[in-house]
Amino acid sequence: MSRYNCGLRIADCGFNRKKPRVPDRARLAAPGTATRIAIKAILCLVMVMPMSLLAGCQEKDAPAPPPPAPAQSPQHLATATIRVGQVPLAVEVANTEATRQKGMMVRTRLGPDEAMLFVFGRDSNLAFWMKNTPLDLDLAYIRSDGTITQTERMKANVLEPVYSREPVRFALEVPAGWLQEHGVAVGTKVALPPGVASTRETP
């Protein structure tokens, strides 16, 4: 009888064979087990997340931002009455370096006859600009003898300086349109009371 070398025994072909023992690894992969593992993982994650958030809340607070810089306020100076042509005008007198530097800065309104006279120690070439000055103004440059040599319209907050064309000792700032309204032009004389022409510089 020929023997066929099929390589199988009767037991190998599934006859009279006992059910093999399922390894532990296989049990973990059995149907339903994966779902249970996923649920456990989600529950663990839900429990860990609040702890992480709590730890984040316990971190040192960020430093508070610095307080805003205090708002500037306009200066108000002692006044004197001058005469521009035939028109009397009450002016605040800026006769120190500090008061001249600030001038009309941060003023948001100006009365129709409010003005400021800038007094310098001697005739020199001056330059004015409108930094932090939110109002249009008229500017008149004045020589030591009281003669207006130049007038300019100064636009609010414009940083480009306006230079005097010749040496002058005084500058007068008035509301925009005041000079034209009162017929003031180049050549008009400005009369100052005694003491106004002197400066108050610190030695």
C-alpha positions as CSV (number, residue, x, y, z in Angstrom):
1,M,0.0,0.0,0.0
2,S,1.3,3.3,-1.0
3,R,1.7,5.7,1.8
4,Y,0.9,9.3,1.1
5,N,3.1,11.6,2.9
6,C,0.4,14.2,3.6
7,G,2.1,15.4,6.7
8,L,-1.0,15.1,8.9
9,R,-2.0,12.8,11.7
10,I,-5.6,12.1,12.5
11,A,-5.3,14.3,15.5
12,D,-4.0,17.1,13.3
13,C,-7.0,16.9,11.1
14,G,-9.3,17.8,13.9
15,F,-10.6,14.5,14.8
16,N,-10.9,13.6,18.6
17,R,-8.9,16.8,19.4
18,K,-9.4,18.7,22.6
19,K,-10.2,22.4,22.6
20,P,-6.9,24.2,23.0
21,R,-6.3,26.5,26.0
22,V,-6.6,30.2,25.1
23,P,-3.5,32.0,26.2
24,D,-3.9,35.1,28.5
25,R,-2.9,37.4,25.6
26,A,-5.7,36.1,23.5
27,R,-8.2,36.6,26.3
28,L,-7.3,40.3,26.4
29,A,-8.1,40.5,22.8
30,A,-11.4,38.7,23.0
31,P,-14.6,40.4,21.8
32,G,-15.8,43.0,24.4
33,T,-12.5,43.2,26.2
34,A,-11.2,46.0,24.0
35,T,-14.3,48.1,24.7
36,R,-13.9,47.6,28.4
37,I,-10.2,48.7,28.2
38,A,-11.1,51.8,26.2
39,I,-13.8,52.8,28.8
40,K,-11.2,52.4,31.6
41,A,-8.7,54.5,29.7
42,I,-11.3,57.3,29.2
43,L,-12.3,57.2,32.9
44,C,-8.6,57.5,33.9
45,L,-8.1,60.5,31.5
46,V,-11.2,62.2,32.9
47,M,-9.8,61.8,36.5
48,V,-6.4,63.1,35.5
49,M,-7.5,66.2,33.6
50,P,-9.0,68.1,36.6
51,M,-5.8,67.4,38.6
52,S,-3.8,68.9,35.7
53,L,-6.1,72.0,35.6
54,L,-5.8,72.4,39.4
55,A,-2.0,72.2,39.1
56,G,-2.1,74.9,36.5
57,C,-4.3,77.1,38.7
58,Q,-1.7,76.8,41.5
59,E,1.1,78.2,39.3
60,K,2.4,81.6,40.4
61,D,0.2,84.5,39.1
62,A,1.7,86.6,36.3
63,P,2.9,90.0,37.4
64,A,0.4,92.8,37.2
65,P,0.9,95.2,34.3
66,P,2.4,98.6,35.3
67,P,-0.1,101.3,36.1
68,P,-0.7,103.8,33.2
69,A,1.3,107.0,33.2
70,P,-0.6,109.9,34.8
71,A,-2.4,112.1,32.4
72,Q,-0.8,115.5,31.8
73,S,-2.7,118.6,32.7
74,P,-2.4,122.0,31.1
75,Q,-0.4,124.7,32.8
76,H,-2.1,127.9,33.9
77,L,0.3,130.8,34.5
78,A,0.1,134.3,35.9
79,T,-1.4,136.8,33.5
80,A,-0.7,140.3,32.3
81,T,-2.6,142.6,30.0
82,I,-0.7,143.6,26.8
83,R,-1.9,145.7,23.9
84,V,-1.7,144.2,20.4
85,G,-2.2,147.2,18.1
86,Q,-5.2,148.9,19.7
87,V,-6.6,145.7,21.2
88,P,-6.0,144.9,24.9
89,L,-5.3,141.2,25.5
90,A,-4.8,139.3,28.7
91,V,-2.0,136.8,28.3
92,E,-0.4,134.1,30.4
93,V,3.3,134.8,30.6
94,A,5.7,131.9,30.0
95,N,9.0,133.3,31.1
96,T,11.0,130.3,32.2
97,E,12.4,127.4,30.3
98,A,10.0,124.9,31.8
99,T,6.9,127.1,31.1
100,R,8.0,127.9,27.6
101,Q,8.6,124.2,26.9
102,K,5.1,123.2,27.9
103,G,3.3,126.2,26.5
104,M,-0.3,125.4,25.4
105,M,0.2,121.6,25.5
106,V,-2.8,119.3,26.2
107,R,-5.3,122.2,26.3
108,T,-8.5,120.9,24.8
109,R,-10.3,124.3,24.7
110,L,-9.3,127.9,24.6
111,G,-11.5,131.0,25.2
112,P,-11.8,133.5,22.4
113,D,-9.4,136.0,24.1
114,E,-7.1,133.5,25.9
115,A,-3.5,133.8,24.9
116,M,0.1,133.1,26.0
117,L,3.1,135.3,25.6
118,F,6.5,133.6,25.5
119,V,9.3,135.7,26.8
120,F,13.0,135.1,26.0
121,G,16.1,136.7,27.4
122,R,17.3,138.2,24.1
123,D,16.5,138.3,20.4
124,S,17.3,134.9,18.8
125,N,16.1,132.6,16.1
126,L,13.1,130.7,17.5
127,A,11.2,127.6,16.4
128,F,7.8,126.5,17.6
129,W,5.9,123.3,17.0
130,M,2.5,121.8,18.1
131,K,3.5,118.6,19.9
132,N,0.6,117.5,22.2
133,T,-1.3,120.6,21.3
134,P,-4.8,119.6,20.1
135,L,-6.0,123.1,19.1
136,D,-5.2,125.2,16.0
137,L,-3.4,128.4,17.0
138,D,-2.2,131.7,15.5
139,L,1.5,132.5,16.2
140,A,3.1,135.9,16.0
141,Y,6.9,136.4,16.3
142,I,7.8,139.8,17.9
143,R,11.1,141.7,18.1
144,S,12.4,143.4,21.2
145,D,11.0,146.7,20.1
146,G,7.5,145.2,20.0
147,T,7.2,144.9,16.2
148,I,5.4,141.8,14.9
149,T,7.8,140.4,12.2
150,Q,5.9,137.2,11.2
151,T,2.5,135.5,11.7
152,E,1.7,131.8,11.2
153,R,-1.2,129.5,11.4
154,M,-0.2,126.5,13.6
155,K,-2.1,123.3,13.0
156,A,-3.0,121.0,15.9
157,N,-0.4,118.3,16.8
158,V,1.9,119.0,13.8
159,L,5.5,118.2,14.8
160,E,7.2,120.1,12.0
161,P,8.7,123.2,13.6
162,V,8.0,126.8,12.4
163,Y,11.1,128.9,12.4
164,S,11.3,132.7,12.8
165,R,12.8,134.3,9.8
166,E,14.8,136.7,11.9
167,P,15.9,137.0,15.5
168,V,13.0,137.8,17.8
169,R,12.5,138.0,21.6
170,F,8.8,137.2,22.0
171,A,6.2,134.8,20.6
172,L,2.5,135.2,21.0
173,E,0.0,132.4,20.7
174,V,-3.7,133.1,20.4
175,P,-6.8,131.2,19.2
176,A,-6.8,130.4,15.4
177,G,-8.3,133.3,13.5
178,W,-7.8,135.9,16.3
179,L,-5.0,137.8,14.5
180,Q,-7.1,138.3,11.3
181,E,-10.2,139.1,13.3
182,H,-8.5,141.9,15.0
183,G,-6.5,143.2,12.0
184,V,-3.2,142.2,13.4
185,A,-0.4,141.6,10.8
186,V,3.3,142.0,10.2
187,G,4.3,145.5,11.4
188,T,1.7,145.7,14.1
189,K,3.2,147.0,17.4
190,V,2.8,145.1,20.7
191,A,3.0,147.1,23.9
192,L,4.1,145.3,27.1
193,P,3.6,146.6,30.6
194,P,6.7,147.1,32.8
195,G,8.2,143.8,34.1
196,V,6.6,141.5,31.5
197,A,9.6,141.6,29.2
198,S,11.9,140.1,31.9
199,T,12.5,136.4,32.3
200,R,12.4,134.3,35.4
201,E,15.3,132.0,34.7
202,T,17.0,130.0,37.4
203,P,20.6,131.1,37.8
